């Protein structure tokens, strides 16, 4: 009986060490990829290592609360490399598999932002912004305000937005006088 308990305890400890090692591997790989990208060194091997380490962790520990965090960080690495298809797919995975995580709202917002400001797919951007407002507006008031501003300005050039702000400021100052 004591040998069975000892074997069980050993298996539990080995499992914890495996979990921690996989989490550390993913975190270190993401850190290295980010550091290289921030220094303008596009290192595809570092990005690939980060991708593999994150996927290994998420596939092995899909229920771990660290999984959506690692996926979001991986999406940011893809975004820095302008790999927007991979960015969108990773962000979508966060929302689809971890809709109640802290990263889900951020993932939906960033998807909308990329569709609006990079990919110029305004209908898709609006759909995602509306989804954010429906599901996540109470989680972050600043981001909620940003989403509302994004919706108001969808399809407008920076010059149009600046002109509208200036006109509003003139009207506000005229009303105050």
C-alpha positions as CSV (number, residue, x, y, z in Angstrom):
1,X,0.0,0.0,0.0
2,X,2.8,2.5,0.9
3,X,4.5,1.7,-2.4
4,X,1.3,2.7,-4.3
5,X,1.1,5.9,-2.4
6,X,4.8,6.6,-3.0
7,X,4.3,5.9,-6.7
8,X,1.2,8.2,-6.8
9,X,3.1,11.0,-5.0
10,X,6.0,10.6,-7.4
11,X,3.8,10.8,-10.4
12,X,2.1,13.9,-9.1
13,X,5.4,15.6,-8.5
14,X,6.7,14.7,-11.9
15,X,3.5,16.0,-13.5
16,X,3.9,19.3,-11.7
17,X,7.6,19.6,-12.8
18,X,6.5,18.8,-16.4
19,X,3.8,21.5,-16.2
20,X,6.2,24.1,-14.8
21,X,8.9,23.3,-17.3
22,X,6.5,23.6,-20.3
23,X,5.2,26.9,-18.9
24,X,8.7,28.2,-18.5
25,X,9.7,27.0,-21.9
26,X,6.8,28.9,-23.5
27,X,7.4,32.0,-21.5
28,X,11.1,32.0,-22.3
29,X,10.5,31.4,-26.0
30,X,8.0,34.3,-26.1
31,X,10.4,36.6,-24.3
32,X,13.2,35.8,-26.6
33,X,11.1,36.3,-29.7
34,X,9.8,39.6,-28.4
35,X,13.2,40.9,-27.5
36,X,14.5,40.1,-31.0
37,X,11.5,41.7,-32.7
38,X,11.8,44.8,-30.5
39,X,15.4,45.1,-31.6
40,X,14.3,44.9,-35.2
41,X,15.8,41.4,-35.6
42,X,13.3,39.3,-37.4
43,X,14.2,35.9,-36.2
44,X,11.9,33.3,-37.7
45,X,13.5,30.5,-35.7
46,X,12.8,32.4,-32.4
47,X,9.2,32.9,-33.5
48,X,8.8,29.2,-34.5
49,X,10.3,28.1,-31.2
50,X,7.8,30.4,-29.4
51,X,4.9,29.0,-31.5
52,X,5.9,25.4,-30.8
53,X,6.5,26.0,-27.0
54,X,3.1,27.8,-26.6
55,X,1.3,25.1,-28.6
56,X,2.9,22.3,-26.6
57,X,1.8,23.9,-23.4
58,X,-1.8,24.7,-24.6
59,X,-2.3,21.3,-26.1
60,X,-1.0,19.5,-22.9
61,X,-2.7,21.9,-20.5
62,X,-5.7,23.4,-22.3
63,X,-7.6,24.1,-19.1
64,X,-4.8,26.0,-17.4
65,X,-5.5,29.7,-16.9
66,X,-2.0,30.5,-18.4
67,X,-3.1,29.0,-21.8
68,X,-5.1,32.1,-23.0
69,X,-2.3,34.4,-21.7
70,X,0.3,32.5,-23.7
71,X,-1.8,32.5,-26.8
72,X,-2.4,36.2,-26.6
73,X,1.3,36.8,-26.2
74,X,1.9,34.6,-29.3
75,X,-0.7,36.6,-31.2
76,X,1.3,39.8,-30.4
77,X,4.5,38.2,-31.7
78,X,2.7,37.3,-34.9
79,X,1.3,40.8,-35.2
80,X,4.8,42.4,-34.8
81,X,5.9,40.2,-37.7
82,X,2.8,41.3,-39.7
83,X,1.6,37.8,-39.9
84,X,-2.0,38.9,-39.6
85,X,-3.6,35.7,-40.6
86,X,-1.8,33.8,-37.8
87,X,-2.6,36.7,-35.4
88,X,-6.3,36.6,-36.2
89,X,-6.5,32.8,-35.9
90,X,-4.7,32.8,-32.6
91,X,-6.9,35.6,-31.2
92,X,-10.0,33.8,-32.4
93,X,-8.8,30.7,-30.6
94,X,-8.7,32.7,-27.4
95,X,-12.2,33.9,-27.8
96,X,-13.5,30.5,-28.9
97,X,-11.9,28.3,-26.3
98,X,-11.5,30.8,-23.4
99,X,-14.4,33.2,-23.7
100,X,-14.3,34.0,-19.9
101,X,-10.6,34.6,-19.6
102,X,-9.1,38.1,-19.1
103,X,-7.6,37.9,-22.6
104,X,-10.9,37.1,-24.4
105,X,-12.0,40.7,-24.5
106,X,-8.6,42.0,-25.5
107,X,-8.5,39.3,-28.3
108,X,-11.9,40.4,-29.7
109,X,-10.8,44.1,-29.5
110,X,-7.5,43.5,-31.3
111,X,-9.2,41.4,-34.0
112,X,-11.5,44.3,-34.6
113,X,-8.7,46.8,-34.6
114,X,-6.7,44.7,-37.1
115,X,-9.7,44.3,-39.4
116,X,-10.4,48.0,-39.3
117,X,-7.0,49.6,-39.4
118,X,-4.8,47.0,-41.2
119,X,-6.9,44.7,-43.3
120,X,-9.6,47.3,-44.2
121,X,-12.4,44.9,-43.6
122,X,-14.8,47.3,-42.0
123,X,-17.9,45.1,-41.8
124,X,-15.9,42.4,-40.0
125,X,-14.3,45.0,-37.7
126,X,-17.8,46.4,-36.8
127,X,-19.1,42.9,-36.1
128,X,-16.2,42.2,-33.7
129,X,-16.5,45.6,-32.0
130,X,-20.2,44.9,-31.5
131,X,-19.3,41.5,-30.0
132,X,-16.9,43.2,-27.6
133,X,-19.6,45.7,-26.5
134,X,-22.1,42.8,-26.0
135,X,-19.8,40.5,-24.0
136,X,-17.0,42.5,-22.6
137,X,-18.0,46.2,-22.2
138,X,-18.1,45.9,-18.4
139,X,-14.6,44.4,-18.1
140,X,-12.5,47.5,-19.1
141,X,-14.1,50.9,-19.4
142,X,-11.1,52.5,-21.3
143,X,-11.2,49.7,-23.9
144,X,-14.9,50.0,-24.1
145,X,-14.5,53.8,-24.9
146,X,-11.9,52.9,-27.5
147,X,-14.3,50.4,-29.1
148,X,-17.0,53.1,-29.3
149,X,-14.6,55.6,-30.8
150,X,-13.4,52.9,-33.3
151,X,-17.0,52.3,-34.4
152,X,-17.7,56.0,-34.8
153,X,-14.6,56.4,-36.9
154,X,-14.8,53.2,-39.1
155,X,-13.7,54.1,-42.6
156,X,-12.7,57.6,-41.9
157,X,-9.2,58.9,-42.7
158,X,-7.1,60.5,-40.0
159,X,-7.7,63.9,-41.6
160,X,-11.5,63.4,-41.4
161,X,-11.3,62.4,-37.8
162,X,-9.1,65.4,-37.0
163,X,-11.4,67.8,-38.8
164,X,-14.4,66.4,-36.9
165,X,-12.6,66.9,-33.6
166,X,-11.7,70.4,-34.5
167,X,-15.2,71.2,-35.5
168,X,-16.6,69.7,-32.3
169,X,-14.1,71.8,-30.2
170,X,-15.2,75.0,-32.0
171,X,-18.9,74.2,-31.3
172,X,-18.1,73.4,-27.7
173,X,-16.2,76.6,-27.2
174,X,-19.0,78.6,-29.0
175,X,-21.6,77.1,-26.7
176,X,-19.5,77.8,-23.6
177,X,-19.2,81.5,-24.6
